[in-house]
Amino acid sequence: MSHSKGFTWWVERGKIGIATTSDYGATFTSPTTASTVRVFCSKLADHFSTGASINLNDESDLPEMFQDALISKVNSMIYERSPEGIQLAQYWEGKYRESVHEAKKYGNDNRVMGAHVKGEDY
């Protein structure tokens, strides 16, 4: 829960709750006017299914330009299992870290996407 200028917000069951408060969250009141809310966030990718429920048609939520990072990490993990592959493991780990660095820059790019906010009574 967070407070800002008499408003408070929280996330519950995948939804954002917004209310007004004058006593730091002890009591809540629904907002009386409609206003624009801008949410800055980063999306986390869903996990792939495993075990008996594995689906070979699953696609990653990662942008296509960063899917090579997954391959780099897997290569690093494979090569680090043998003494002969340590240098290759270090190479692939470096490629993975470069991709993560680029992905973090991409994630903090302030791209604006539209969304529809629907009110809900609590």
C-alpha positions as CSV (number, residue, x, y, z in Angstrom):
1,M,0.0,0.0,0.0
2,S,1.3,3.5,-0.8
3,H,0.1,7.0,0.0
4,S,0.4,10.1,-2.1
5,K,-1.4,13.5,-1.6
6,G,-4.4,12.1,0.2
7,F,-4.7,9.1,-2.1
8,T,-3.8,5.6,-1.3
9,W,-3.5,2.6,-3.6
10,W,-2.9,-1.1,-3.4
11,V,-2.9,-4.2,-5.5
12,E,-5.2,-7.0,-4.6
13,R,-6.2,-10.1,-6.7
14,G,-4.5,-8.6,-9.8
15,K,-6.4,-5.3,-9.6
16,I,-5.3,-1.8,-8.5
17,G,-7.4,-0.2,-5.7
18,I,-7.5,3.6,-5.4
19,A,-9.1,5.5,-2.5
20,T,-8.7,8.7,-0.6
21,T,-7.6,8.8,3.0
22,S,-6.8,11.6,5.5
23,D,-5.5,9.3,8.3
24,Y,-2.8,7.4,6.5
25,G,-4.9,4.4,5.5
26,A,-6.9,3.9,8.7
27,T,-10.2,4.7,6.8
28,F,-10.8,4.8,3.0
29,T,-13.3,6.8,0.9
30,S,-13.9,6.2,-2.8
31,P,-12.7,9.0,-5.1
32,T,-15.6,11.4,-5.9
33,T,-14.3,12.6,-9.3
34,A,-12.9,10.8,-12.3
35,S,-9.2,11.5,-13.0
36,T,-6.4,10.2,-15.1
37,V,-4.1,7.6,-13.5
38,R,-0.7,6.8,-15.0
39,V,0.9,3.6,-13.9
40,F,4.6,3.0,-14.4
41,C,5.4,-0.7,-14.2
42,S,7.4,-3.6,-15.7
43,K,5.7,-6.7,-16.9
44,L,7.0,-10.0,-15.7
45,A,6.9,-12.9,-18.2
46,D,4.8,-15.9,-17.4
47,H,6.6,-19.2,-16.6
48,F,6.5,-22.0,-19.1
49,S,4.6,-25.1,-18.1
50,T,6.6,-28.1,-17.0
51,G,6.0,-31.8,-16.3
52,A,3.0,-33.5,-17.7
53,S,1.3,-30.3,-18.7
54,I,4.1,-29.1,-21.0
55,N,2.9,-27.4,-24.2
56,L,5.4,-27.3,-27.0
57,N,3.5,-24.5,-28.6
58,D,4.1,-22.1,-25.7
59,E,5.8,-18.9,-26.7
60,S,7.8,-16.6,-24.4
61,D,6.3,-13.3,-23.3
62,L,9.8,-11.7,-23.7
63,P,10.2,-9.4,-26.7
64,E,11.7,-11.4,-29.6
65,M,14.8,-9.3,-29.5
66,F,15.7,-10.7,-26.1
67,Q,14.9,-14.4,-26.6
68,D,18.5,-15.0,-27.5
69,A,19.3,-14.2,-23.8
70,L,17.5,-17.4,-22.8
71,I,19.7,-19.4,-25.2
72,S,22.8,-17.7,-23.9
73,K,22.0,-18.6,-20.3
74,V,21.2,-22.2,-21.2
75,N,24.5,-22.5,-23.1
76,S,26.4,-21.0,-20.1
77,M,24.8,-23.5,-17.8
78,I,25.6,-26.4,-20.1
79,Y,29.2,-25.5,-20.6
80,E,30.0,-24.8,-17.0
81,R,29.4,-28.5,-16.2
82,S,32.7,-29.6,-17.7
83,P,36.2,-28.3,-17.0
84,E,36.9,-28.0,-20.7
85,G,33.9,-25.8,-21.2
86,I,34.7,-23.1,-18.6
87,Q,35.9,-20.5,-21.2
88,L,32.8,-21.1,-23.3
89,A,30.6,-20.8,-20.2
90,Q,32.2,-17.5,-19.4
91,Y,31.6,-16.3,-23.0
92,W,27.9,-17.3,-22.9
93,E,27.4,-15.8,-19.5
94,G,28.9,-12.5,-20.8
95,K,26.5,-12.6,-23.7
96,Y,23.6,-13.3,-21.3
97,R,24.6,-10.3,-19.0
98,E,24.8,-8.0,-22.0
99,S,21.3,-9.0,-23.0
100,V,20.0,-8.5,-19.5
101,H,21.6,-5.0,-19.5
102,E,19.9,-4.2,-22.8
103,A,16.6,-5.6,-21.6
104,K,16.7,-3.4,-18.5
105,K,17.3,-0.3,-20.6
106,Y,14.4,-1.3,-22.8
107,G,12.2,-1.9,-19.8
108,N,12.9,1.6,-18.4
109,D,12.2,3.3,-21.8
110,N,8.9,4.9,-20.7
111,R,7.0,3.4,-23.6
112,V,3.3,4.4,-23.2
113,M,0.7,1.8,-23.9
114,G,-3.0,2.4,-23.6
115,A,-5.2,0.5,-21.2
116,H,-8.8,0.7,-20.2
117,V,-9.4,1.2,-16.4
118,K,-12.7,-0.1,-15.2
119,G,-14.1,1.0,-11.8
120,E,-15.1,-1.7,-9.3
121,D,-17.0,-1.4,-6.1
122,Y,-15.3,-2.8,-3.0
